[in-house]
């Protein structure tokens, strides 16, 4: 299946980026408080907070988006759309990394 995917390097970059974010959270979990702010769209207060395990939601969703885009890449015929899916996967991975890094550096005890 991997051989049929076009733009493998972009999808691989997205997967590696997401894996690095998960590894980053694992390494720095001892520096994080018991609750972290993640849900900024909710009202101010406890509704925005989650445990540090909630930080895994962002890379998990990014992995899911990348997997769906890889499946669509196999199914679609048009090269332009395949390229857009690959670039979108990398973009989501980069934005996820930025979000998690900003949260960790904002509230981490370093």
Secondary structure as UniProt FT lines:
FT   HELIX           2..4
FT   HELIX           8..28
FT   HELIX           29..31
FT   STRAND          35..37
FT   TURN            40..41
FT   HELIX           46..48
FT   STRAND          49..51
FT   HELIX           52..55
FT   HELIX           56..75
FT   HELIX           79..107
//
